Amino acid sequence: MKPTTTDGSRESEITAAVRGRLPNVLALFAHPDRRRLLVYLVDGNPEKFDDIPEHIRVAEHIDDDERRTLLEMLETEHLPLLEENGVIDWDREQDVIVRGEQFDEIRPILRLISDHEDELPDDWL
């Protein structure tokens, strides 16, 4: 039997699927750089790998060492996790990141974060 909402109506299959993946979805938002990148990708698509630091750390001045460290973390940790979960597709040869097949699954959460940025704690975005 499909899960039902509190008013007794049936939830869609996709809602049930998302609920089953909720821990994985929330893990994607665990790191602020991943959150910022995902929020940016709602409107910015495709994105060159080398341009990402300026989009996800706009408010901060990034020196060369911080930029290298961030690019390394993106390459070794953040982007592979997002790609593994189908949220992005990363063409390493073209050095381009685009929204993946599962991106629309998390788009409502990203819109909520983006639309209420001024109400969230400073380190959320």
N, CA, C and O atoms as a GROMACS GRO file, in nm:
protein
  500
    1MET      N    1   0.084  -0.119   0.000
    1MET     CA    2   0.000   0.000   0.000
    1MET      C    3   0.088   0.125   0.000
    1MET      O    4   0.188   0.130   0.071
    2LYS      N    5   0.050   0.222  -0.078
    2LYS     CA    6   0.126   0.347  -0.085
    2LYS      C    7   0.106   0.427   0.042
    2LYS      O    8  -0.001   0.421   0.103
    3PRO      N    9   0.208   0.503   0.083
    3PRO     CA   10   0.192   0.589   0.200
    3PRO      C   11   0.083   0.693   0.176
    3PRO      O   12   0.058   0.733   0.062
    4THR      N   13   0.019   0.736   0.281
    4THR     CA   14  -0.083   0.839   0.270
    4THR      C   15  -0.043   0.960   0.352
    4THR      O   16   0.034   0.950   0.447
    5THR      N   17  -0.098   1.074   0.314
    5THR     CA   18  -0.072   1.197   0.388
    5THR      C   19  -0.165   1.200   0.508
    5THR      O   20  -0.251   1.113   0.522
    6THR      N   21  -0.149   1.298   0.595
    6THR     CA   22  -0.233   1.307   0.714
    6THR      C   23  -0.380   1.326   0.680
    6THR      O   24  -0.467   1.292   0.761
    7ASP      N   25  -0.410   1.380   0.562
    7ASP     CA   26  -0.551   1.398   0.525
    7ASP      C   27  -0.606   1.273   0.454
    7ASP      O   28  -0.721   1.274   0.409
    8GLY      N   29  -0.524   1.167   0.444
    8GLY     CA   30  -0.571   1.042   0.387
    8GLY      C   31  -0.550   1.027   0.238
    8GLY      O   32  -0.576   0.919   0.184
    9SER      N   33  -0.505   1.131   0.168
    9SER     CA   34  -0.484   1.119   0.024
    9SER      C   35  -0.356   1.042  -0.005
    9SER      O   36  -0.262   1.044   0.076
   10ARG      N   37  -0.351   0.976  -0.120
   10ARG     CA   38  -0.233   0.898  -0.157
   10ARG      C   39  -0.122   0.991  -0.206
   10ARG      O   40  -0.146   1.086  -0.280
   11GLU      N   41   0.001   0.961  -0.163
   11GLU     CA   42   0.117   1.037  -0.210
   11GLU      C   43   0.162   0.979  -0.343
   11GLU      O   44   0.138   0.861  -0.371
   12SER      N   45   0.226   1.060  -0.423
   12SER     CA   46   0.277   1.011  -0.552
   12SER      C   47   0.392   0.915  -0.528
   12SER      O   48   0.455   0.917  -0.422
   13GLU      N   49   0.417   0.831  -0.627
   13GLU     CA   50   0.528   0.737  -0.616
   13GLU      C   51   0.661   0.809  -0.603
   13GLU      O   52   0.750   0.764  -0.530
   14ILE      N   53   0.676   0.920  -0.673
   14ILE     CA   54   0.803   0.992  -0.665
   14ILE      C   55   0.825   1.049  -0.524
   14ILE      O   56   0.938   1.050  -0.476
   15THR      N   57   0.718   1.095  -0.459
   15THR     CA   58   0.732   1.145  -0.323
   15THR      C   59   0.777   1.033  -0.230
   15THR      O   60   0.863   1.053  -0.145
   16ALA      N   61   0.719   0.915  -0.248
   16ALA     CA   62   0.759   0.801  -0.166
   16ALA      C   63   0.904   0.763  -0.194
   16ALA      O   64   0.977   0.728  -0.101
   17ALA      N   65   0.945   0.771  -0.320
   17ALA     CA   66   1.084   0.738  -0.355
   17ALA      C   67   1.180   0.838  -0.292
   17ALA      O   68   1.285   0.799  -0.241
   18VAL      N   69   1.144   0.965  -0.296
   18VAL     CA   70   1.230   1.068  -0.235
   18VAL      C   71   1.239   1.045  -0.085
   18VAL      O   72   1.347   1.056  -0.028
   19ARG      N   73   1.127   1.014  -0.022
   19ARG     CA   74   1.129   0.990   0.122
   19ARG      C   75   1.222   0.875   0.154
   19ARG      O   76   1.294   0.880   0.255
   20GLY      N   77   1.224   0.770   0.072
   20GLY     CA   78   1.313   0.658   0.094
   20GLY      C   79   1.460   0.696   0.080
   20GLY      O   80   1.547   0.633   0.139
   21ARG      N   81   1.486   0.799   0.003
   21ARG     CA   82   1.624   0.845  -0.018
   21ARG      C   83   1.658   0.966   0.068
   21ARG      O   84   1.766   1.023   0.052
   22LEU      N   85   1.571   1.007   0.156
   22LEU     CA   86   1.591   1.130   0.232
   22LEU      C   87   1.727   1.139   0.300
   22LEU      O   88   1.791   1.244   0.290
   23PRO      N   89   1.775   1.035   0.367
   23PRO     CA   90   1.910   1.048   0.427
   23PRO      C   91   2.018   1.078   0.324
   23PRO      O   92   2.108   1.157   0.352
   24ASN      N   93   2.010   1.017   0.206
   24ASN     CA   94   2.107   1.045   0.101
   24ASN      C   95   2.094   1.189   0.050
   24ASN      O   96   2.195   1.257   0.028
   25VAL      N   97   1.971   1.234   0.033
   25VAL     CA   98   1.948   1.370  -0.015
   25VAL      C   99   2.002   1.471   0.086
   25VAL      O  100   2.069   1.567   0.048
   26LEU      N  101   1.974   1.449   0.213
   26LEU     CA  102   2.022   1.542   0.315
   26LEU      C  103   2.174   1.542   0.324
   26LEU      O  104   2.234   1.646   0.352
   27ALA      N  105   2.236   1.428   0.300
   27ALA     CA  106   2.383   1.422   0.302
   27ALA      C  107   2.443   1.509   0.192
   27ALA      O  108   2.552   1.563   0.208
   28LEU      N  109   2.372   1.523   0.080
   28LEU     CA  110   2.421   1.608  -0.027
   28LEU      C  111   2.430   1.754   0.016
   28LEU      O  112   2.511   1.830  -0.037
   29PHE      N  113   2.345   1.793   0.111
   29PHE     CA  114   2.341   1.931   0.158
   29PHE      C  115   2.428   1.955   0.282
   29PHE      O  116   2.432   2.065   0.335
   30ALA      N  117   2.499   1.852   0.327
   30ALA     CA  118   2.573   1.861   0.452
   30ALA      C  119   2.688   1.961   0.450
   30ALA      O  120   2.718   2.023   0.552
   31HIS      N  121   2.752   1.977   0.336
   31HIS     CA  122   2.867   2.068   0.329
   31HIS      C  123   2.825   2.199   0.262
   31HIS      O  124   2.756   2.197   0.160
   32PRO      N  125   2.865   2.314   0.319
   32PRO     CA  126   2.823   2.443   0.263
   32PRO      C  127   2.866   2.465   0.118
   32PRO      O  128   2.792   2.527   0.041
   33ASP      N  129   2.983   2.415   0.078
   33ASP     CA  130   3.025   2.433  -0.061
   33ASP      C  131   2.935   2.355  -0.156
   33ASP      O  132   2.904   2.403  -0.266
   34ARG      N  133   2.892   2.235  -0.116
   34ARG     CA  134   2.799   2.159  -0.200
   34ARG      C  135   2.664   2.229  -0.207
   34ARG      O  136   2.604   2.237  -0.314
   35ARG      N  137   2.616   2.280  -0.093
   35ARG     CA  138   2.487   2.354  -0.094
   35ARG      C  139   2.494   2.472  -0.189
   35ARG      O  140   2.404   2.492  -0.270
   36ARG      N  141   2.601   2.551  -0.178
   36ARG     CA  142   2.615   2.670  -0.264
   36ARG      C  143   2.622   2.632  -0.411
   36ARG      O  144   2.561   2.697  -0.496
   37LEU      N  145   2.696   2.526  -0.441
   37LEU     CA  146   2.706   2.481  -0.580
   37LEU      C  147   2.570   2.436  -0.632
   37LEU      O  148   2.531   2.473  -0.743
   38LEU      N  149   2.498   2.358  -0.554
   38LEU     CA  150   2.367   2.309  -0.598
   38LEU      C  151   2.269   2.423  -0.617
   38LEU      O  152   2.193   2.424  -0.714
   39VAL      N  153   2.268   2.518  -0.526
   39VAL     CA  154   2.180   2.634  -0.540
   39VAL      C  155   2.218   2.712  -0.666
   39VAL      O  156   2.130   2.756  -0.740
   40TYR      N  157   2.347   2.728  -0.690
   40TYR     CA  158   2.391   2.800  -0.810
   40TYR      C  159   2.345   2.727  -0.937
   40TYR      O  160   2.305   2.792  -1.034
   41LEU      N  161   2.351   2.594  -0.937
   41LEU     CA  162   2.316   2.517  -1.056
   41LEU      C  163   2.167   2.522  -1.090
   41LEU      O  164   2.127   2.482  -1.199
   42VAL      N  165   2.084   2.569  -0.997
   42VAL     CA  166   1.942   2.584  -1.029
   42VAL      C  167   1.927   2.675  -1.151
   42VAL      O  168   1.845   2.648  -1.239
   43ASP      N  169   2.005   2.782  -1.156
   43ASP     CA  170   1.996   2.877  -1.267
   43ASP      C  171   2.119   2.874  -1.357
   43ASP      O  172   2.109   2.911  -1.474
   44GLY      N  173   2.234   2.832  -1.307
   44GLY     CA  174   2.358   2.832  -1.384
   44GLY      C  175   2.392   2.692  -1.434
   44GLY      O  176   2.438   2.608  -1.357
   45ASN      N  177   2.369   2.668  -1.562
   45ASN     CA  178   2.391   2.534  -1.616
   45ASN      C  179   2.418   2.546  -1.764
   45ASN      O  180   2.335   2.605  -1.833
   46PRO      N  181   2.526   2.497  -1.818
   46PRO     CA  182   2.635   2.424  -1.753
   46PRO      C  183   2.734   2.518  -1.685
   46PRO      O  184   2.724   2.640  -1.696
   47GLU      N  185   2.828   2.458  -1.615
   47GLU     CA  186   2.926   2.536  -1.542
   47GLU      C  187   3.065   2.477  -1.563
   47GLU      O  188   3.084   2.356  -1.553
   48LYS      N  189   3.161   2.563  -1.594
   48LYS     CA  190   3.300   2.518  -1.608
   48LYS      C  191   3.357   2.490  -1.468
   48LYS      O  192   3.336   2.567  -1.374
   49PHE      N  193   3.427   2.379  -1.456
   49PHE     CA  194   3.486   2.337  -1.329
   49PHE      C  195   3.569   2.448  -1.265
   49PHE      O  196   3.553   2.477  -1.147
   50ASP      N  197   3.657   2.510  -1.343
   50ASP     CA  198   3.748   2.612  -1.289
   50ASP      C  199   3.678   2.738  -1.242
   50ASP      O  200   3.736   2.817  -1.167
   51ASP      N  201   3.553   2.760  -1.286
   51ASP     CA  202   3.479   2.881  -1.246
   51ASP      C  203   3.398   2.862  -1.117
   51ASP      O  204   3.347   2.959  -1.061
   52ILE      N  205   3.387   2.740  -1.070
   52ILE     CA  206   3.302   2.712  -0.954
   52ILE      C  207   3.342   2.790  -0.829
   52ILE      O  208   3.254   2.845  -0.762
   53PRO      N  209   3.471   2.798  -0.793
   53PRO     CA  210   3.504   2.868  -0.668
   53PRO      C  211   3.446   3.009  -0.658
   53PRO      O  212   3.400   3.050  -0.552
   54GLU      N  213   3.447   3.082  -0.767
   54GLU     CA  214   3.394   3.219  -0.763
   54GLU      C  215   3.242   3.222  -0.744
   54GLU      O  216   3.189   3.320  -0.693
   55HIS      N  217   3.174   3.118  -0.783
   55HIS     CA  218   3.028   3.113  -0.768
   55HIS      C  219   2.985   3.065  -0.630
   55HIS      O  220   2.878   3.104  -0.581
   56ILE      N  221   3.066   2.981  -0.567
   56ILE     CA  222   3.022   2.927  -0.438
   56ILE      C  223   3.087   2.996  -0.319
   56ILE      O  224   3.053   2.968  -0.204
   57ARG      N  225   3.179   3.086  -0.346
   57ARG     CA  226   3.239   3.164  -0.238
   57ARG      C  227   3.244   3.310  -0.277
   57ARG      O  228   3.345   3.377  -0.256
   58VAL      N  229   3.136   3.359  -0.333
   58VAL     CA  230   3.129   3.495  -0.385
   58VAL      C  231   3.157   3.599  -0.277
   58VAL      O  232   3.228   3.696  -0.301
   59ALA      N  233   3.101   3.579  -0.158
   59ALA     CA  234   3.111   3.679  -0.052
   59ALA      C  235   3.252   3.685   0.007
   59ALA      O  236   3.288   3.782   0.074
   60GLU      N  237   3.330   3.583  -0.018
   60GLU     CA  238   3.462   3.576   0.041
   60GLU      C  239   3.568   3.605  -0.065
   60GLU      O  240   3.550   3.575  -0.183
   61HIS      N  241   3.677   3.664  -0.022
   61HIS     CA  242   3.792   3.677  -0.112
   61HIS      C  243   3.868   3.545  -0.106
   61HIS      O  244   3.902   3.497   0.002
   62ILE      N  245   3.894   3.487  -0.222
   62ILE     CA  246   3.963   3.359  -0.227
   62ILE      C  247   4.104   3.382  -0.279
   62ILE      O  248   4.124   3.426  -0.392
   63ASP      N  249   4.202   3.352  -0.194
   63ASP     CA  250   4.339   3.362  -0.242
   63ASP      C  251   4.374   3.235  -0.320
   63ASP      O  252   4.295   3.141  -0.323
   64ASP      N  253   4.490   3.233  -0.382
   64ASP     CA  254   4.528   3.121  -0.469
   64ASP      C  255   4.533   2.988  -0.395
   64ASP      O  256   4.491   2.886  -0.449
   65ASP      N  257   4.583   2.988  -0.272
   65ASP     CA  258   4.589   2.863  -0.195
   65ASP      C  259   4.450   2.811  -0.161
   65ASP      O  260   4.424   2.692  -0.174
   66GLU      N  261   4.361   2.900  -0.119
   66GLU     CA  262   4.223   2.859  -0.087
   66GLU      C  263   4.152   2.807  -0.212
   66GLU      O  264   4.076   2.710  -0.206
   67ARG      N  265   4.177   2.872  -0.324
   67ARG     CA  266   4.115   2.831  -0.450
   67ARG      C  267   4.161   2.691  -0.489
   67ARG      O  268   4.079   2.607  -0.527
   68ARG      N  269   4.292   2.665  -0.479
   68ARG     CA  270   4.347   2.532  -0.511
   68ARG      C  271   4.288   2.426  -0.418
   68ARG      O  272   4.252   2.317  -0.462
   69THR      N  273   4.280   2.458  -0.289
   69THR     CA  274   4.224   2.364  -0.192
   69THR      C  275   4.078   2.335  -0.223
   69THR      O  276   4.035   2.220  -0.218
   70LEU      N  277   4.002   2.438  -0.254
   70LEU     CA  278   3.862   2.420  -0.288
   70LEU      C  279   3.845   2.336  -0.414
   70LEU      O  280   3.762   2.244  -0.417
   71LEU      N  281   3.922   2.365  -0.518
   71LEU     CA  282   3.914   2.286  -0.641
   71LEU      C  283   3.951   2.140  -0.616
   71LEU      O  284   3.890   2.049  -0.673
   72GLU      N  285   4.049   2.117  -0.531
   72GLU     CA  286   4.087   1.980  -0.496
   72GLU      C  287   3.974   1.908  -0.423
   72GLU      O  288   3.944   1.792  -0.452
   73MET      N  289   3.911   1.977  -0.328
   73MET     CA  290   3.797   1.917  -0.254
   73MET      C  291   3.680   1.890  -0.349
   73MET      O  292   3.614   1.786  -0.339
   74LEU      N  293   3.655   1.982  -0.440
   74LEU     CA  294   3.549   1.961  -0.538
   74LEU      C  295   3.578   1.837  -0.622
   74LEU      O  296   3.492   1.752  -0.643
   75GLU      N  297   3.702   1.829  -0.670
   75GLU     CA  298   3.740   1.720  -0.760
   75GLU      C  299   3.743   1.584  -0.691
   75GLU      O  300   3.703   1.484  -0.751
   76THR      N  301   3.789   1.579  -0.568
   76THR     CA  302   3.806   1.449  -0.501
   76THR      C  303   3.689   1.408  -0.414
   76THR      O  304   3.670   1.288  -0.390
   77GLU      N  305   3.610   1.503  -0.366
   77GLU     CA  306   3.504   1.469  -0.271
   77GLU      C  307   3.365   1.513  -0.317
   77GLU      O  308   3.277   1.429  -0.335
   78HIS      N  309   3.345   1.642  -0.335
   78HIS     CA  310   3.211   1.695  -0.357
   78HIS      C  311   3.150   1.654  -0.491
   78HIS      O  312   3.039   1.600  -0.494
   79LEU      N  313   3.219   1.678  -0.600
   79LEU     CA  314   3.163   1.646  -0.732
   79LEU      C  315   3.142   1.497  -0.751
   79LEU      O  316   3.039   1.458  -0.806
   80PRO      N  317   3.236   1.410  -0.709
   80PRO     CA  318   3.208   1.267  -0.722
   80PRO      C  319   3.084   1.222  -0.644
   80PRO      O  320   3.008   1.138  -0.692
   81LEU      N  321   3.062   1.278  -0.526
   81LEU     CA  322   2.943   1.245  -0.448
   81LEU      C  323   2.816   1.289  -0.520
   81LEU      O  324   2.718   1.213  -0.527
   82LEU      N  325   2.816   1.410  -0.572
   82LEU     CA  326   2.700   1.460  -0.644
   82LEU      C  327   2.675   1.381  -0.772
   82LEU      O  328   2.561   1.353  -0.808
   83GLU      N  329   2.784   1.345  -0.839
   83GLU     CA  330   2.770   1.267  -0.962
   83GLU      C  331   2.720   1.125  -0.932
   83GLU      O  332   2.635   1.073  -1.004
   84GLU      N  333   2.772   1.065  -0.829
   84GLU     CA  334   2.731   0.930  -0.788
   84GLU      C  335   2.581   0.924  -0.758
   84GLU      O  336   2.517   0.822  -0.781
   85ASN      N  337   2.527   1.033  -0.707
   85ASN     CA  338   2.385   1.040  -0.674
   85ASN      C  339   2.299   1.091  -0.789
   85ASN      O  340   2.179   1.111  -0.773
   86GLY      N  341   2.360   1.113  -0.904
   86GLY     CA  342   2.286   1.153  -1.023
   86GLY      C  343   2.240   1.297  -1.024
   86GLY      O  344   2.158   1.336  -1.108
   87VAL      N  345   2.292   1.378  -0.932
   87VAL     CA  346   2.250   1.517  -0.922
   87VAL      C  347   2.322   1.604  -1.024
   87VAL      O  348   2.266   1.702  -1.072
   88ILE      N  349   2.445   1.567  -1.058
   88ILE     CA  350   2.519   1.636  -1.163
   88ILE      C  351   2.574   1.533  -1.260
   88ILE      O  352   2.585   1.414  -1.229
   89ASP      N  353   2.609   1.581  -1.380
   89ASP     CA  354   2.690   1.506  -1.474
   89ASP      C  355   2.816   1.588  -1.493
   89ASP      O  356   2.810   1.709  -1.516
   90TRP      N  357   2.930   1.523  -1.484
   90TRP     CA  358   3.058   1.592  -1.491
   90TRP      C  359   3.136   1.538  -1.609
   90TRP      O  360   3.183   1.424  -1.606
   91ASP      N  361   3.150   1.618  -1.711
   91ASP     CA  362   3.230   1.584  -1.828
   91ASP      C  363   3.371   1.634  -1.803
   91ASP      O  364   3.401   1.752  -1.822
   92ARG      N  365   3.457   1.543  -1.760
   92ARG     CA  366   3.593   1.581  -1.724
   92ARG      C  367   3.675   1.625  -1.845
   92ARG      O  368   3.762   1.711  -1.834
   93GLU      N  369   3.647   1.566  -1.961
   93GLU     CA  370   3.721   1.604  -2.083
   93GLU      C  371   3.690   1.748  -2.124
   93GLU      O  372   3.780   1.823  -2.161
   94GLN      N  373   3.563   1.786  -2.118
   94GLN     CA  374   3.522   1.922  -2.153
   94GLN      C  375   3.531   2.016  -2.033
   94GLN      O  376   3.516   2.138  -2.048
   95ASP      N  377   3.556   1.958  -1.913
   95ASP     CA  378   3.568   2.037  -1.790
   95ASP      C  379   3.438   2.112  -1.760
   95ASP      O  380   3.439   2.229  -1.723
   96VAL      N  381   3.323   2.041  -1.777
   96VAL     CA  382   3.192   2.103  -1.761
   96VAL      C  383   3.105   2.019  -1.668
   96VAL      O  384   3.106   1.896  -1.672
   97ILE      N  385   3.029   2.089  -1.584
   97ILE     CA  386   2.934   2.027  -1.493
   97ILE      C  387   2.794   2.074  -1.533
   97ILE      O  388   2.771   2.194  -1.551
   98VAL      N  389   2.703   1.980  -1.546
   98VAL     CA  390   2.563   2.011  -1.576
   98VAL      C  391   2.474   1.938  -1.477
   98VAL      O  392   2.516   1.844  -1.411
   99ARG      N  393   2.350   1.983  -1.469
   99ARG     CA  394   2.253   1.916  -1.384
   99ARG      C  395   2.233   1.773  -1.433
   99ARG      O  396   2.225   1.747  -1.553
  100GLY      N  397   2.226   1.679  -1.338
  100GLY     CA  398   2.206   1.539  -1.370
  100GLY      C  399   2.060   1.499  -1.370
  100GLY      O  400   1.971   1.581  -1.346
  101GLU      N  401   2.035   1.371  -1.399
  101GLU     CA  402   1.899   1.319  -1.408
  101GLU      C  403   1.819   1.337  -1.280
  101GLU      O  404   1.697   1.354  -1.285
  102GLN      N  405   1.885   1.333  -1.165
  102GLN     CA  406   1.815   1.342  -1.036
  102GLN      C  407   1.808   1.485  -0.982
  102GLN      O  408   1.757   1.507  -0.872
  103PHE      N  409   1.859   1.581  -1.057
  103PHE     CA  410   1.863   1.718  -1.007
  103PHE      C  411   1.723   1.770  -0.974
  103PHE      O  412   1.703   1.836  -0.872
  104ASP      N  413   1.627   1.742  -1.060
  104ASP     CA  414   1.491   1.792  -1.038
  104ASP      C  415   1.429   1.738  -0.910
  104ASP      O  416   1.338   1.798  -0.854
  105GLU      N  417   1.480   1.624  -0.862
  105GLU     CA  418   1.432   1.567  -0.738
  105GLU      C  419   1.462   1.658  -0.619
  105GLU      O  420   1.385   1.664  -0.523
  106ILE      N  421   1.575   1.730  -0.626
  106ILE     CA  422   1.613   1.817  -0.514
  106ILE      C  423   1.589   1.964  -0.543
  106ILE      O  424   1.610   2.048  -0.456
  107ARG      N  425   1.545   1.997  -0.664
  107ARG     CA  426   1.522   2.137  -0.701
  107ARG      C  427   1.429   2.210  -0.603
  107ARG      O  428   1.459   2.325  -0.568
  108PRO      N  429   1.318   2.150  -0.557
  108PRO     CA  430   1.231   2.224  -0.463
  108PRO      C  431   1.304   2.264  -0.334
  108PRO      O  432   1.280   2.372  -0.280
  109ILE      N  433   1.391   2.178  -0.286
  109ILE     CA  434   1.467   2.210  -0.165
  109ILE      C  435   1.563   2.326  -0.194
  109ILE      O  436   1.578   2.417  -0.113
  110LEU      N  437   1.627   2.321  -0.310
  110LEU     CA  438   1.721   2.427  -0.348
  110LEU      C  439   1.649   2.560  -0.364
  110LEU      O  440   1.701   2.664  -0.321
  111ARG      N  441   1.531   2.560  -0.424
  111ARG     CA  442   1.452   2.683  -0.440
  111ARG      C  443   1.414   2.738  -0.303
  111ARG      O  444   1.420   2.859  -0.280
  112LEU      N  445   1.375   2.650  -0.213
  112LEU     CA  446   1.338   2.693  -0.079
  112LEU      C  447   1.456   2.761  -0.010
  112LEU      O  448   1.440   2.867   0.051
  113ILE      N  449   1.572   2.700  -0.020
  113ILE     CA  450   1.692   2.759   0.039
  113ILE      C  451   1.724   2.894  -0.026
  113ILE      O  452   1.749   2.992   0.043
  114SER      N  453   1.721   2.897  -0.157
  114SER     CA  454   1.753   3.020  -0.231
  114SER      C  455   1.653   3.132  -0.202
  114SER      O  456   1.692   3.246  -0.178
  115ASP      N  457   1.525   3.098  -0.203
  115ASP     CA  458   1.421   3.199  -0.181
  115ASP      C  459   1.419   3.254  -0.040
  115ASP      O  460   1.366   3.363  -0.017
  116HIS      N  461   1.476   3.180   0.055
  116HIS     CA  462   1.473   3.224   0.195
  116HIS      C  463   1.614   3.245   0.251
  116HIS      O  464   1.636   3.236   0.372
  117GLU      N  465   1.707   3.273   0.162
  117GLU     CA  466   1.847   3.289   0.201
  117GLU      C  467   1.865   3.391   0.314
  117GLU      O  468   1.944   3.369   0.405
  118ASP      N  469   1.792   3.501   0.308
  118ASP     CA  470   1.807   3.607   0.409
  118ASP      C  471   1.751   3.566   0.545
  118ASP      O  472   1.779   3.633   0.645
  119GLU      N  473   1.674   3.460   0.551
  119GLU     CA  474   1.617   3.412   0.677
  119GLU      C  475   1.699   3.300   0.739
  119GLU      O  476   1.675   3.261   0.854
  120LEU      N  477   1.795   3.247   0.665
  120LEU     CA  478   1.875   3.133   0.710
  120LEU      C  479   2.001   3.180   0.782
  120LEU      O  480   2.045   3.294   0.762
  121PRO      N  481   2.059   3.093   0.865
  121PRO     CA  482   2.186   3.128   0.928
  121PRO      C  483   2.291   3.160   0.821
  121PRO      O  484   2.287   3.106   0.710
  122ASP      N  485   2.385   3.247   0.855
  122ASP     CA  486   2.486   3.295   0.760
  122ASP      C  487   2.565   3.184   0.692
  122ASP      O  488   2.599   3.196   0.575
  123ASP      N  489   2.594   3.075   0.764
  123ASP     CA  490   2.678   2.972   0.705
  123ASP      C  491   2.602   2.871   0.619
  123ASP      O  492   2.662   2.775   0.570
  124TRP      N  493   2.472   2.892   0.599
  124TRP     CA  494   2.394   2.801   0.514
  124TRP      C  495   2.423   2.826   0.367
  124TRP      O  496   2.426   2.732   0.288
  125LEU      N  497   2.443   2.950   0.329
  125LEU     CA  498   2.475   2.983   0.190
  125LEU      C  499   2.583   3.086   0.180
  125LEU      O  500   2.622   3.125   0.070
   0.00000   0.00000   0.00000
